[in-house]
Amino acid sequence: MGAAILPASRYNPGMRPKLLLCAALCSLVACASTLTERDAEGLALQAAKGNVQAGETLEKHAKAGDPVAQRLMGAMYSTGRGVPRNDAYAIDWFRKAALQGDLASMHDLAVMYARAPGKLKNTAEALKWFRAAAAKGYARSQSNLAYMLIEGEGTAQDLPRAKSWLDKAVAQHEPFGEFLLGKMVRDGRGVEKDAARGAKLMGDAADSGLREAQFELALMYHDGNGVEKSDHKARDLLRKSAEQGYPNAQYVLAIVYRQGELGEQKDPAKSFTWLRRSANQNFAPAQFQLGLAYANGDGVKQDDRQAYAWMLEAAKNGSPEAAEFVQRVRSHRK
């Protein structure tokens, strides 16, 4: 199916999306606390803006065992808002709240274990906490658990079980679950193929603002797959996704402007802008194309150093074409 929460597209089958992490300000849910919901939110907002006193007050409540404050401290450390980013501290605070049964903290702890670099990464713990929160009805965890079952990430691939969890998440209108189930149904992966139903599910996720769904639905409108072909809708969805920073969409939008497709006029400047935005996010196809642009002076001043630098980055990120380019350059230097 693609990857880890930014699904892979036809343009980058190897790219793995990132797991959804509850943001600091979205992680506030009702739960027993010595702080009211409003007070906790206010402290988190002020602390994120650099208010030291607010941060100290929040930490005081967290150390006293308040699970909402603990979760917010974890969210601050995971994002670097109001404090230096520290994944180990984030995990510690999320775990404290999760052990008290705070569902959002269970989910965030699982995400941290799934995404953390180096020794902090622990797929088994991620699965454990996703399962715990999913079993208690937390929709985001149900979707992420399904994703791991689809991809066989840290566990055996199990499409029927993944489908079962996605049905539960979709019943709660969870966008990532709608997106994943939409892809399964559209592609007939483990379920009966139904492109129209897949498009409907994808549309629900796209309407919720999920950039990956907007991108995939744009491709469906371009191809007329499960929907009536519409370049206008494809372009609008593609732009929405790109403007949210999705590198796949930025890359395809660059191609649209370079070739003058989907009703757009050719615009080399816009094409280069979107290509560079995508490349800056380590999207290998965009880095390769940017390297070619510099090598050939296509839409930009010819620059061999820039060409080599971008090709080197693309090769590091898995582009075989870029790796071949780098090898040729190194051979000529000998």
C-alpha positions as CSV (number, residue, x, y, z in Angstrom):
1,M,0.0,0.0,0.0
2,G,2.9,2.3,0.3
3,A,4.2,3.4,3.5
4,A,4.0,5.0,6.9
5,I,1.3,7.6,6.9
6,L,2.1,9.5,3.9
7,P,1.2,6.9,1.4
8,A,3.4,6.1,-1.5
9,S,2.4,7.2,-4.9
10,R,3.0,6.0,-8.4
11,Y,5.8,8.6,-8.5
12,N,7.6,7.2,-5.5
13,P,6.7,3.7,-4.6
14,G,9.4,3.5,-2.0
15,M,8.5,6.6,0.0
16,R,7.0,5.7,3.4
17,P,4.7,8.2,5.1
18,K,5.0,9.3,8.6
19,L,2.8,8.2,11.4
20,L,0.3,10.8,12.6
21,L,1.3,12.4,15.9
22,C,-1.3,14.3,18.0
23,A,0.0,17.9,18.0
24,A,0.3,19.7,21.3
25,L,-2.8,21.8,20.8
26,C,-4.8,19.0,19.3
27,S,-3.9,16.5,22.0
28,L,-6.2,18.0,24.6
29,V,-9.1,15.7,25.5
30,A,-11.3,15.5,28.5
31,C,-9.8,13.5,31.2
32,A,-9.5,13.5,35.0
33,S,-7.1,16.3,36.0
34,T,-6.5,18.8,38.7
35,L,-6.4,21.3,35.9
36,T,-9.5,22.2,34.0
37,E,-9.4,21.7,30.2
38,R,-9.4,25.4,29.6
39,D,-6.6,26.0,32.2
40,A,-4.5,23.2,30.7
41,E,-4.9,24.5,27.2
42,G,-4.1,28.1,28.3
43,L,-0.9,27.0,30.0
44,A,0.2,24.9,27.0
45,L,-0.4,27.9,24.7
46,Q,1.5,30.3,26.8
47,A,4.4,27.9,27.4
48,A,4.7,27.2,23.7
49,K,5.0,31.0,23.2
50,G,7.9,31.1,25.7
51,N,6.1,32.0,28.9
52,V,8.4,30.5,31.5
53,Q,6.0,30.7,34.4
54,A,3.2,28.9,32.4
55,G,5.7,26.2,31.5
56,E,6.7,25.8,35.1
57,T,3.1,25.6,36.3
58,L,2.3,23.0,33.7
59,E,5.4,21.0,34.7
60,K,4.4,21.2,38.3
61,H,1.1,19.7,37.6
62,A,2.7,17.0,35.4
63,K,5.1,16.0,38.2
64,A,2.2,15.9,40.6
65,G,0.7,13.2,38.4
66,D,-1.8,15.1,36.3
67,P,-2.1,13.0,33.0
68,V,-3.3,16.0,30.9
69,A,-0.3,18.0,32.0
70,Q,2.0,15.1,31.4
71,R,0.6,14.6,27.9
72,L,1.1,18.3,27.1
73,M,4.6,18.2,28.4
74,G,5.3,15.3,26.1
75,A,3.7,17.1,23.2
76,M,5.9,20.2,23.9
77,Y,9.1,18.1,24.0
78,S,8.1,16.1,20.9
79,T,7.6,19.3,18.8
80,G,10.1,21.6,20.5
81,R,7.5,24.2,21.3
82,G,8.4,26.2,24.4
83,V,11.3,23.8,25.2
84,P,14.2,22.3,23.3
85,R,13.0,19.3,21.4
86,N,13.9,16.0,23.2
87,D,12.3,12.7,22.1
88,A,13.5,10.9,25.2
89,Y,11.7,13.4,27.5
90,A,8.6,13.3,25.3
91,I,8.5,9.5,25.5
92,D,8.9,9.7,29.3
93,W,6.0,12.1,29.8
94,F,3.7,10.3,27.3
95,R,4.4,7.0,29.1
96,K,3.5,8.5,32.5
97,A,0.2,9.6,31.2
98,A,-0.4,6.5,29.1
99,L,0.1,4.3,32.2
100,Q,-2.8,6.2,33.8
101,G,-5.0,5.3,30.9
102,D,-4.9,8.5,28.9
103,L,-5.9,7.4,25.4
104,A,-4.3,10.3,23.5
105,S,-1.0,9.7,25.4
106,M,-1.1,6.0,24.5
107,H,-1.4,7.0,20.9
108,D,1.3,9.6,21.1
109,L,3.6,7.2,22.9
110,A,3.1,4.7,20.1
111,V,3.9,7.3,17.5
112,M,7.1,8.3,19.3
113,Y,8.3,4.7,19.4
114,A,7.5,4.3,15.8
115,R,9.2,7.5,14.6
116,A,12.0,8.1,17.1
117,P,15.5,7.9,15.7
118,G,18.2,5.4,16.8
119,K,17.9,3.5,20.0
120,L,14.6,5.2,21.0
121,K,12.8,3.6,18.1
122,N,10.9,0.5,19.3
123,T,8.4,-1.0,16.9
124,A,7.2,-3.6,19.4
125,E,6.3,-0.9,21.9
126,A,4.6,1.1,19.1
127,L,2.4,-1.9,18.3
128,K,1.7,-2.6,21.9
129,W,0.4,1.0,22.6
130,F,-1.4,1.3,19.3
131,R,-3.2,-1.9,20.1
132,A,-4.0,-0.7,23.7
133,A,-5.5,2.5,22.5
134,A,-7.3,0.9,19.5
135,A,-8.9,-1.7,21.8
136,K,-10.3,1.2,23.8
137,G,-11.8,2.8,20.7
138,Y,-9.2,5.5,19.9
139,A,-9.7,6.0,16.2
140,R,-6.3,7.3,15.3
141,S,-4.7,4.3,16.8
142,Q,-7.1,2.0,15.0
143,S,-5.9,3.6,11.7
144,N,-2.2,3.4,12.5
145,L,-2.5,-0.2,13.8
146,A,-4.2,-1.0,10.5
147,Y,-1.4,0.6,8.6
148,M,1.2,-1.5,10.3
149,L,-0.8,-4.6,9.6
150,I,-1.2,-3.7,6.0
151,E,2.5,-3.0,5.6
152,G,3.7,-5.9,7.8
153,E,5.6,-3.3,9.8
154,G,6.9,-5.0,13.0
155,T,4.3,-7.7,12.6
156,A,3.0,-10.2,10.0
157,Q,0.9,-8.7,7.3
158,D,-2.7,-9.3,8.0
159,L,-5.1,-7.5,5.6
160,P,-8.4,-9.0,7.1
161,R,-7.4,-7.7,10.6
162,A,-6.4,-4.4,9.1
163,K,-9.7,-4.1,7.3
164,S,-11.5,-4.8,10.6
165,W,-9.7,-2.0,12.4
166,L,-10.2,0.4,9.5
167,D,-14.0,-0.3,9.6
168,K,-14.0,0.8,13.2
169,A,-11.9,3.9,12.5
170,V,-14.1,4.9,9.5
171,A,-17.2,4.5,11.6
172,Q,-15.8,7.4,13.7
173,H,-15.0,9.4,10.5
174,E,-11.2,9.2,11.1
175,P,-9.5,10.7,8.0
176,F,-6.4,8.5,7.9
177,G,-8.6,5.4,8.3
178,E,-10.9,6.7,5.5
179,F,-7.8,7.2,3.3
180,L,-6.3,3.8,4.0
181,L,-9.6,1.9,3.5
182,G,-10.2,4.0,0.3
183,K,-6.9,2.8,-1.1
184,M,-7.6,-0.8,-0.2
185,V,-11.0,-0.7,-1.8
186,R,-9.8,1.3,-4.9
187,D,-7.0,-1.2,-5.5
188,G,-8.8,-4.3,-4.5
189,R,-6.2,-5.1,-1.9
190,G,-7.6,-7.8,0.4
191,V,-11.1,-6.6,-0.4
192,E,-13.4,-6.6,-3.4
193,K,-12.3,-3.8,-5.8
194,D,-14.6,-0.9,-6.0
195,A,-13.0,2.3,-7.4
196,A,-16.2,4.4,-6.9
197,R,-16.4,3.5,-3.2
198,G,-12.7,4.0,-2.9
199,A,-13.1,7.5,-4.3
200,K,-15.9,8.3,-1.9
201,L,-13.8,7.3,1.1
202,M,-10.8,9.2,-0.3
203,G,-13.0,12.2,-0.8
204,D,-14.2,12.1,2.8
205,A,-10.6,12.1,4.0
206,A,-9.6,14.8,1.5
207,D,-12.5,17.0,2.7
208,S,-11.1,16.7,6.2
209,G,-7.9,18.2,4.9
210,L,-5.7,15.1,4.8
211,R,-3.1,16.0,2.2
212,E,-2.2,12.4,1.2
213,A,-5.9,11.8,0.4
214,Q,-6.1,15.1,-1.6
215,F,-3.1,13.9,-3.6
216,E,-4.4,10.4,-4.3
217,L,-7.9,11.8,-5.2
218,A,-6.3,14.3,-7.6
219,L,-4.7,11.4,-9.4
220,M,-8.0,9.6,-9.6
221,Y,-9.7,12.7,-11.1
222,H,-6.8,12.9,-13.6
223,D,-7.3,9.3,-14.6
224,G,-11.1,9.1,-14.3
225,N,-10.6,6.2,-11.9
226,G,-13.8,5.8,-9.8
227,V,-14.9,9.4,-10.6
228,E,-15.6,11.3,-13.7
229,K,-12.4,12.6,-15.2
230,S,-11.8,16.3,-14.3
231,D,-8.6,18.2,-14.9
232,H,-10.0,21.1,-12.9
233,K,-10.7,19.0,-9.8
234,A,-7.4,17.2,-10.2
235,R,-5.5,20.5,-10.3
236,D,-7.3,22.0,-7.3
237,L,-6.8,19.0,-5.1
238,L,-3.1,18.7,-6.2
239,R,-2.6,22.4,-5.3
240,K,-4.3,21.9,-1.9
241,S,-2.0,19.0,-1.1
242,A,1.1,20.8,-2.3
243,E,0.3,23.9,-0.3
244,Q,0.1,21.7,2.8
245,G,3.7,20.6,2.1
246,Y,3.2,17.2,0.7
247,P,6.3,16.5,-1.4
248,N,4.7,14.1,-3.8
249,A,2.1,16.7,-4.7
250,Q,4.7,19.4,-5.0
251,Y,6.7,17.3,-7.4
252,V,3.7,16.5,-9.6
253,L,2.6,20.2,-9.5
254,A,6.1,21.1,-10.8
255,I,5.6,18.7,-13.7
256,V,2.2,20.3,-14.4
257,Y,3.7,23.8,-14.7
258,R,6.7,22.6,-16.7
259,Q,4.5,20.8,-19.3
260,G,1.4,23.0,-19.2
261,E,-1.1,20.3,-18.1
262,L,-4.4,20.3,-16.2
263,G,-5.4,23.5,-17.8
264,E,-2.4,25.4,-16.6
265,Q,0.0,27.4,-18.9
266,K,3.6,26.4,-19.0
267,D,5.4,28.4,-16.2
268,P,9.1,27.5,-15.7
269,A,9.4,29.7,-12.7
270,K,6.5,28.1,-10.8
271,S,7.7,24.7,-11.9
272,F,11.2,25.3,-10.4
273,T,9.7,26.7,-7.2
274,W,7.6,23.6,-6.6
275,L,10.4,21.3,-7.6
276,R,12.7,22.9,-5.1
277,R,10.2,22.7,-2.3
278,S,9.7,19.0,-2.9
279,A,13.5,18.4,-3.2
280,N,14.1,20.3,0.1
281,Q,12.0,17.6,1.8
282,N,14.3,14.9,0.6
283,F,11.9,13.6,-2.1
284,A,14.3,11.7,-4.3
285,P,12.5,12.1,-7.7
286,A,12.4,15.9,-7.2
287,Q,16.1,16.0,-6.2
288,F,17.0,14.0,-9.3
289,Q,15.0,16.3,-11.6
290,L,16.5,19.4,-9.9
291,G,19.9,18.0,-10.5
292,L,19.1,17.5,-14.1
293,A,17.8,21.1,-14.3
294,Y,21.1,22.5,-13.0
295,A,23.1,20.1,-15.2
296,N,21.3,21.1,-18.4
297,G,20.6,24.8,-17.5
298,D,16.9,24.0,-17.9
299,G,14.9,26.9,-16.4
300,V,17.9,27.8,-14.2
301,K,21.5,28.9,-14.7
302,Q,23.6,25.9,-15.5
303,D,25.7,24.9,-12.5
304,D,27.7,21.7,-12.3
305,R,28.2,21.9,-8.6
306,Q,24.6,22.3,-7.8
307,A,23.8,19.5,-10.2
308,Y,26.2,17.1,-8.5
309,A,25.1,18.2,-5.0
310,W,21.4,17.4,-5.8
311,M,22.2,14.2,-7.6
312,L,24.2,13.1,-4.5
313,E,21.3,13.8,-2.3
314,A,18.9,12.0,-4.6
315,A,21.2,9.0,-4.7
316,K,21.3,8.9,-0.9
317,N,17.5,8.9,-0.9
318,G,17.3,5.9,-3.2
319,S,17.3,7.2,-6.7
320,P,19.1,4.7,-9.0
321,E,19.3,7.2,-11.8
322,A,21.0,9.7,-9.6
323,A,23.4,7.1,-8.3
324,E,24.3,6.3,-11.9
325,F,24.9,10.0,-12.6
326,V,27.1,10.4,-9.5
327,Q,29.1,7.3,-10.5
328,R,29.7,8.7,-14.0
329,V,30.9,12.1,-12.6
330,R,33.3,10.3,-10.2
331,S,34.6,8.1,-13.0
332,H,35.4,11.2,-15.1
333,R,37.3,12.8,-12.2
334,K,39.7,10.0,-11.9
